[in-house]
Amino acid sequence: HLHLDFIKNHRRGTYTTLLTEGRLNEHLHNIDEQAHEQIDLHITQMAKRMGVTEDLKASDPMRWVQMMNNIKAAAEEIVMKEVVYR
């Protein structure tokens, strides 16, 4: 819904074109897929760089959850800027 609000308010021409051509839902679906793929990629890369491993998960599950939550939030923020608000 964030991308829809964004294009309605900031990309009015794009929104109108997609709407009148019947491609708005397809466009939003594609953006959603791209965003999820990018989030997953960022999470994997960031976790690897930070040493968040299955060993950590087994030895200190609370620390693993905390780190993964932080990584996920950071990845989502990056993707919002890169994919959704472009």
N, C-alpha and C positions, 0 to 999 in steps of 0.2 A: 504494500500500500504506500510505502514511502516514495517509491519511484513514481507511482501514479500521481500522488500529491505534488511531487517535484515538477513533473512535466506539465501538469495542469496549471501550476502557478508560475513556472519559469521558462517553459518551452511550449507556449500556447500554440504556436504554429504546428509543431510536431504532434502535439496532442490532438489537435483538430484533424490533421491529415490522417493519423492512425485511426481515429474514431470514424471518420467518414469513409475510409477505405476498408473498414471492418478488420483492421489488423491490430487493434489496441491490445486485446487479450493475448494474441500471439507474441507481441512485443514484450508485454509484461512477463509472460511465461519464460521467454528467452532470457530476459534480464535476471529473473529469479534463478534460473538454472546456472547462468554464468556466476552469479553471486555465490551460490552454494558451492560450486566447484572451486572458486577462488578461495573461499573461506577454508575449505578442507585442505587445499594446497598450503595456504599460509599456516594453518595449525600444524600440519605435518612438519613443515620446514622449521617453524619456530620451536616446536617441541624438541626436534633433533638438535638444534643449535643450543638449546638451554639444558640439554641432558635429561629431559623428561622421558623416562624409559619405562618399560614393563618391570624392570628391576626396582625402580623407585616406587612404582605402583604397588608392588608386592611388599616392599620393606617399609614404606611410609605412605599409605593410601591417602591420608588426609592432606599431606603435603602435595601429593600428585594431583588430587582434585583441585586444590587451591591454585596450583600452577597452571593446570589445564583450563580452569575457569578464566584466569587472567589472560592466557594465550588466546582463548576463544574470543574474549571481549576485544582484545587488540586486533585480532584478525578481522572481526566483524567491522570494527571502526575503519580499518584500512580499506576493506572492500566497499563499504558505504561510499567512501570518497572516490575510489577508483572506478567502480562499476555503476552504482546507483545514481550518483550525482554528476555523471559526466555529460 
